[in-house]
Amino acid sequence: MVRQARSEATRRRIIISAVELFNEIGYPATGLGDIIERLEMTKGALYYHFESKESLATAIIEEASAKMF
């Protein structure tokens, strides 16, 4: 169970950092490398949770939508 909690915490950190970067420099200008650099994580760690920038953006939109309703 500890592993699952850590995985969810990592996923949450990725989403928060992505939202911050999208707000700071825009979605088109933000690359996955920027998110990886900000979080000081490996590329593999990010790709474990999200297969692309688009899948990350979709997760952000879905979470925001779920909070609205």
N, CA, C and O atoms as a DFTB+ gen file, in Angstrom:
276 C
 N C O
     1  1       0.825      -1.198       0.000
     2  2       0.000       0.000       0.000
     3  2       0.866       1.257       0.000
     4  3       0.467       2.264      -0.586
     5  1       2.022       1.235       0.628
     6  2       2.901       2.397       0.656
     7  2       3.320       2.758      -0.757
     8  3       3.395       3.938      -1.101
     9  1       3.590       1.760      -1.575
    10  2       4.005       2.002      -2.954
    11  2       2.920       2.752      -3.723
    12  3       3.223       3.679      -4.474
    13  1       1.683       2.366      -3.544
    14  2       0.582       3.025      -4.244
    15  2       0.463       4.483      -3.800
    16  3       0.229       5.361      -4.631
    17  1       0.616       4.747      -2.536
    18  2       0.526       6.115      -2.033
    19  2       1.655       6.969      -2.604
    20  3       1.444       8.128      -2.962
    21  1       2.838       6.399      -2.686
    22  2       3.972       7.137      -3.245
    23  2       3.756       7.410      -4.731
    24  3       4.077       8.490      -5.225
    25  1       3.218       6.436      -5.425
    26  2       2.922       6.597      -6.845
    27  2       1.896       7.705      -7.062
    28  3       2.051       8.527      -7.965
    29  1       0.869       7.729      -6.252
    30  2      -0.150       8.772      -6.363
    31  2       0.432      10.143      -6.024
    32  3       0.066      11.143      -6.641
    33  1       1.333      10.193      -5.048
    34  2       1.977      11.463      -4.687
    35  2       2.837      11.969      -5.844
    36  3       2.858      13.168      -6.121
    37  1       3.539      11.071      -6.512
    38  2       4.359      11.453      -7.656
    39  2       3.479      11.962      -8.792
    40  3       3.787      12.980      -9.411
    41  1       2.397      11.264      -9.062
    42  2       1.453      11.686     -10.105
    43  2       0.911      13.081      -9.798
    44  3       0.807      13.922     -10.691
    45  1       0.571      13.319      -8.551
    46  2       0.054      14.618      -8.125
    47  2       1.101      15.707      -8.335
    48  3       0.772      16.793      -8.814
    49  1       2.368      15.432      -7.981
    50  2       3.457      16.404      -8.167
    51  2       3.632      16.747      -9.642
    52  3       3.855      17.905      -9.993
    53  1       3.531      15.741     -10.501
    54  2       3.655      15.970     -11.945
    55  2       2.544      16.890     -12.425
    56  3       2.799      17.845     -13.159
    57  1       1.325      16.610     -12.018
    58  2       0.186      17.426     -12.444
    59  2       0.326      18.865     -11.958
    60  3       0.102      19.803     -12.723
    61  1       0.689      19.041     -10.714
    62  2       0.843      20.395     -10.160
    63  2       1.931      21.164     -10.900
    64  3       1.742      22.330     -11.245
    65  1       3.061      20.523     -11.144
    66  2       4.148      21.190     -11.859
    67  2       3.759      21.521     -13.290
    68  3       4.106      22.586     -13.801
    69  1       3.044      20.617     -13.934
    70  2       2.602      20.867     -15.309
    71  2       1.660      22.066     -15.352
    72  3       1.802      22.930     -16.218
    73  1       0.718      22.130     -14.445
    74  2      -0.211      23.264     -14.401
    75  2       0.557      24.566     -14.188
    76  3       0.284      25.568     -14.849
    77  1       1.510      24.550     -13.271
    78  2       2.312      25.758     -13.020
    79  2       3.056      26.192     -14.284
    80  3       3.046      27.371     -14.639
    81  1       3.698      25.242     -14.961
    82  2       4.448      25.581     -16.168
    83  2       3.531      26.019     -17.305
    84  3       3.859      26.949     -18.041
    85  1       2.386      25.358     -17.454
    86  2       1.434      25.770     -18.485
    87  2       0.997      27.211     -18.237
    88  3       0.839      27.986     -19.181
    89  1       0.800      27.569     -16.971
    90  2       0.413      28.941     -16.622
    91  2       1.555      29.930     -16.839
    92  3       1.326      31.054     -17.285
    93  1       2.784      29.516     -16.526
    94  2       3.935      30.414     -16.619
    95  2       4.374      30.676     -18.056
    96  3       4.581      31.826     -18.444
    97  1       4.516      29.612     -18.847
    98  2       5.087      29.788     -20.186
    99  2       4.165      29.317     -21.309
   100  3       4.493      29.448     -22.488
   101  1       3.022      28.773     -20.937
   102  2       2.051      28.334     -21.928
   103  2       2.183      26.859     -22.263
   104  3       3.256      26.266     -22.153
   105  1       1.068      26.290     -22.672
   106  2       1.047      24.870     -23.022
   107  2       1.966      24.556     -24.196
   108  3       2.746      23.607     -24.114
   109  1       1.902      25.326     -25.294
   110  2       2.749      24.987     -26.449
   111  2       4.251      25.048     -26.137
   112  3       5.028      24.261     -26.678
   113  1       4.653      25.968     -25.280
   114  2       6.073      26.162     -24.973
   115  2       6.598      25.174     -23.937
   116  3       7.811      25.013     -23.799
   117  1       5.715      24.521     -23.218
   118  2       6.122      23.592     -22.174
   119  2       6.355      22.211     -22.762
   120  3       5.481      21.643     -23.417
   121  1       7.536      21.686     -22.520
   122  2       7.840      20.324     -22.932
   123  2       7.894      19.408     -21.717
   124  3       8.018      19.870     -20.582
   125  1       7.800      18.123     -21.963
   126  2       7.918      17.181     -20.848
   127  2       9.275      17.328     -20.169
   128  3       9.396      17.111     -18.963
   129  1      10.288      17.695     -20.936
   130  2      11.608      17.926     -20.356
   131  2      11.608      19.044     -19.330
   132  3      12.336      18.981     -18.339
   133  1      10.796      20.068     -19.563
   134  2      10.682      21.162     -18.595
   135  2      10.086      20.670     -17.281
   136  3      10.531      21.063     -16.203
   137  1       9.093      19.821     -17.378
   138  2       8.442      19.273     -16.184
   139  2       9.417      18.365     -15.441
   140  3       9.532      18.428     -14.217
   141  1      10.110      17.526     -16.190
   142  2      11.101      16.623     -15.600
   143  2      12.185      17.414     -14.876
   144  3      12.586      17.069     -13.764
   145  1      12.653      18.476     -15.523
   146  2      13.698      19.312     -14.925
   147  2      13.209      19.984     -13.645
   148  3      13.919      20.008     -12.639
   149  1      12.007      20.523     -13.688
   150  2      11.470      21.200     -12.503
   151  2      11.337      20.236     -11.323
   152  3      11.627      20.595     -10.182
   153  1      10.902      19.023     -11.606
   154  2      10.684      18.043     -10.544
   155  2      11.943      17.271     -10.166
   156  3      11.965      16.547      -9.171
   157  1      12.997      17.434     -10.975
   158  2      14.237      16.683     -10.760
   159  2      13.948      15.185     -10.685
   160  3      14.361      14.495      -9.752
   161  1      13.225      14.705     -11.701
   162  2      12.891      13.288     -11.766
   163  2      13.408      12.725     -13.080
   164  3      13.886      13.462     -13.942
   165  1      13.309      11.426     -13.220
   166  2      13.746      10.797     -14.454
   167  2      12.624      10.809     -15.483
   168  3      11.444      10.924     -15.152
   169  1      13.030      10.686     -16.732
   170  2      12.058      10.611     -17.817
   171  2      11.157       9.390     -17.614
   172  3       9.953       9.452     -17.860
   173  1      11.746       8.289     -17.168
   174  2      10.981       7.068     -16.934
   175  2       9.897       7.252     -15.886
   176  3       8.807       6.694     -16.015
   177  1      10.187       8.027     -14.852
   178  2       9.200       8.270     -13.796
   179  2       7.998       9.017     -14.349
   180  3       6.855       8.708     -14.012
   181  1       8.261      10.002     -15.202
   182  2       7.144      10.743     -15.778
   183  2       6.344       9.854     -16.734
   184  3       5.114       9.830     -16.694
   185  1       7.060       9.125     -17.592
   186  2       6.376       8.276     -18.568
   187  2       5.645       7.097     -17.921
   188  3       4.755       6.511     -18.538
   189  1       6.003       6.752     -16.710
   190  2       5.266       5.717     -15.976
   191  2       3.825       6.175     -15.753
   192  3       2.894       5.370     -15.787
   193  1       3.657       7.460     -15.530
   194  2       2.341       8.017     -15.223
   195  2       1.617       8.569     -16.448
   196  3       0.392       8.477     -16.538
   197  1       2.364       9.141     -17.389
   198  2       1.754       9.783     -18.552
   199  2       2.562       9.450     -19.795
   200  3       3.785       9.595     -19.803
   201  1       1.887       9.007     -20.837
   202  2       2.593       8.599     -22.054
   203  2       2.952       9.769     -22.960
   204  3       3.773       9.624     -23.865
   205  1       2.344      10.925     -22.723
   206  2       2.608      12.094     -23.567
   207  2       2.146      13.364     -22.857
   208  3       1.480      13.314     -21.822
   209  1       2.514      14.495     -23.437
   210  2       2.047      15.779     -22.897
   211  2       0.531      15.870     -23.029
   212  3      -0.146      16.427     -22.165
   213  1       0.014      15.323     -24.108
   214  2      -1.429      15.343     -24.325
   215  2      -2.167      14.514     -23.269
   216  3      -3.231      14.916     -22.799
   217  1      -1.610      13.366     -22.899
   218  2      -2.270      12.548     -21.870
   219  2      -2.207      13.237     -20.514
   220  3      -3.127      13.105     -19.706
   221  1      -1.135      13.966     -20.262
   222  2      -1.024      14.747     -19.031
   223  2      -2.063      15.869     -19.030
   224  3      -2.733      16.088     -18.021
   225  1      -2.199      16.572     -20.140
   226  2      -3.192      17.639     -20.239
   227  2      -4.605      17.093     -20.067
   228  3      -5.444      17.725     -19.424
   229  1      -4.867      15.930     -20.635
   230  2      -6.180      15.298     -20.490
   231  2      -6.466      14.996     -19.020
   232  3      -7.577      15.224     -18.542
   233  1      -5.463      14.483     -18.304
   234  2      -5.642      14.185     -16.880
   235  2      -5.940      15.459     -16.091
   236  3      -6.769      15.448     -15.181
   237  1      -5.276      16.539     -16.434
   238  2      -5.511      17.819     -15.759
   239  2      -6.945      18.284     -16.001
   240  3      -7.632      18.706     -15.070
   241  1      -7.386      18.205     -17.235
   242  2      -8.749      18.625     -17.582
   243  2      -9.786      17.737     -16.892
   244  3     -10.788      18.234     -16.378
   245  1      -9.548      16.438     -16.881
   246  2     -10.494      15.519     -16.241
   247  2     -10.589      15.788     -14.745
   248  3     -11.683      15.775     -14.180
   249  1      -9.449      16.031     -14.097
   250  2      -9.483      16.333     -12.667
   251  2     -10.224      17.633     -12.385
   252  3     -11.019      17.713     -11.449
   253  1      -9.962      18.638     -13.191
   254  2     -10.644      19.919     -13.002
   255  2     -12.144      19.770     -13.218
   256  3     -12.942      20.344     -12.477
   257  1     -12.520      19.012     -14.218
   258  2     -13.946      18.779     -14.499
   259  2     -14.616      18.027     -13.356
   260  3     -15.745      18.344     -12.982
   261  1     -13.931      17.040     -12.803
   262  2     -14.499      16.254     -11.714
   263  2     -14.703      17.122     -10.468
   264  3     -15.656      16.911      -9.718
   265  1     -13.827      18.081     -10.246
   266  2     -13.951      18.961      -9.084
   267  2     -15.096      19.949      -9.232
   268  3     -15.628      20.447      -8.240
   269  1     -15.476      20.233     -10.476
   270  2     -16.550      21.193     -10.725
   271  2     -17.926      20.587     -10.464
   272  3     -18.881      21.307     -10.169
   273  1     -18.022      19.282     -10.573
   274  2     -19.345      18.658     -10.460
   275  2     -19.468      17.803      -9.250
   276  3     -20.521      17.210      -9.017
